[in-house]
Amino acid sequence: MSFQAHEALCCPLDGLTLDLQSGVLACPQGHSFDVARQGYVNLLLAQEKRSRDPGDSKAMITARRNFLNAGYYAQLAAELARVAAAAGSGLSTVVDAGCGEGYYDAHLLEAVPDLADNFVGFDISKWAVQAAAPRVPATWLVASNRQIPLRDASADMLLSLFGFPELAEFGRVLKSGGLLLIAEAGTEHLLELRRLIYPQLTAKADDAKDSYAAAGFQLQQESRVTYTTAELPQERIAELLLMTPHLYRASAEGKARVAALQRLVVTIDVRFRLYSSAPFAV
Ligand SMILES: [Zn+2]
């Protein structure tokens, strides 16, 4: 697999420019990072890891890949491409901060090929990046949202899809007036699954918007995609549970109820919000 080295890549140890030299990313101070055979580079420093194998496990990534490839979230991929395409011509460097196994990126770059030249995708899970890198040529990295290995003011657009936004770091990496596209589960998302696994559903407080404004992001537009899926067979139900955070919070009884299902229709409810970083934010 070939690795595309984006020109804004910087060394996680000292912030100097990383260049691709005979299959290795190296900085002028002599730090070097190998290109893995799947076509990505691991720039996650040991001290940034909060566990030995951070992020989604191999089993979660496999489940997500199988589920997403079955097409149940295709309307979400289409909405992402629509918003990104409408956001503009002139988008050069687009960065997916938390790319998972690359489903959304592969669809986005197929729908909007102009974005493919300078696309960067990273995830803290090496299993996710190993799955994403072979899907589409781009700069694929194992890295953390807490320390994005890109120069200040180098990205035209950041994507944070069902991820963990680090707004201060996003603000650093985005160009002045750059765009941040967030996708988040809405209140009805996977309601049928959640009803089965939690004794009581608690409504989630929507305090997100204040934190974006405080971090210097201005809301440009919002959209919401809601629909119900076709019937999921047992295998897909198990994958859906494994790929969401709900598995870890579910009681044993809840998991047993889900495991006993033969068929399930679920509601999809996802909100997309497009922000711009304030033109003169520090
Ligand atoms: Zn270095």
Residues whose N, C-alpha, C, O or C-beta is under 5 A from the ligand:
A	BS01	ZN	C11 L13 D14 C27 Q29 H31
